[in-house]
Amino acid sequence: MEKKLSSAAKSFTPSPIQQLSLLAQRCNAINLAEGFPDFPAPLHIKNAAVSAINSDFNQYRHVQGICEQLAKIVKQMHGLNVDPLSDIAICCGQTEAFAAAVFAVIDKGDEVVLFDPAYETYEASIIVAGGVPVYVALDPPHWTLDPHKFIKSITAKTKAIVLNSPHNPTGKIFSKDELEIIAGACCIKDCLAITDEVYEHIIFDNEKHTSLASLPGMQERTIITSSLSKTFSVTGQS
């Protein structure tokens, strides 16, 4: 079977996150490898799940009602008007949503800019789609974005820029100035943006989450991916 694998699949290595989680479990250590909340899921979420199971609510269903509700939430949170019939897709968690977004827009040879450090599954999705990951290092200790390095990374082959804010693994929230730099580059260079906003509700110090899609000129060129998993502590069933 191994000989039949694609060249992209052969290039993959075991997940560092999973390896660190197993090591933490083996050593009875605090696990800082995975991004899962340590609080229980809200009672109404658990009751709804139990009710669905007991009611045999277990068949295929249309998602129009869910999409309409999400459209209202996007309007409330970001001030964006989205069409629930054409602008929203329901996936099994953010990882699947991100992969679906990449497969939908990336062709062989397209370059995709990632901010380093980056969540590990981004690169895998881009490679499987035939794209080329291009890393731009964030500068410690505050993981700031160097605009010169960023602009220099964009070429004629750049198709998309991936933004994860609030950021995994650093916890950084990209500043308004940084968001404007990224948005400006997307507009000037005619690039798409794929965002990962799963930590949008887990923000401290009275900071407010701002989606890149809410900046001028960005709604029509941004694919937002998010998930219930972090917000509701259901990472096993996001």
NORBEL-V759981 format. One record per run of one state. SS is the DSSP state (alpha for helix, beta for strand, coil for the rest). FROM is the first residue (numbers start at 0). TO is the last residue. If there is no record, write none. Layout:
BEGIN
{{SS FROM TO} {SS FROM TO}}
END
This chain:
BEGIN
{{coil 0 0} {alpha 1 3} {coil 4 5} {alpha 6 9} {coil 10 14} {alpha 15 26} {coil 27 41} {alpha 42 53} {coil 54 62} {alpha 63 77} {coil 78 92} {alpha 93 104} {coil 105 109} {beta 110 115} {coil 116 118} {alpha 119 127} {coil 128 130} {beta 131 136} {coil 137 137} {beta 138 138} {coil 139 142} {beta 143 143} {coil 144 145} {alpha 146 152} {coil 153 156} {beta 157 163} {coil 164 174} {alpha 175 188} {coil 189 190} {beta 191 195} {coil 196 210} {alpha 211 213} {coil 214 217} {alpha 218 220} {beta 221 224} {coil 225 227} {alpha 228 231} {coil 232 237}}
END
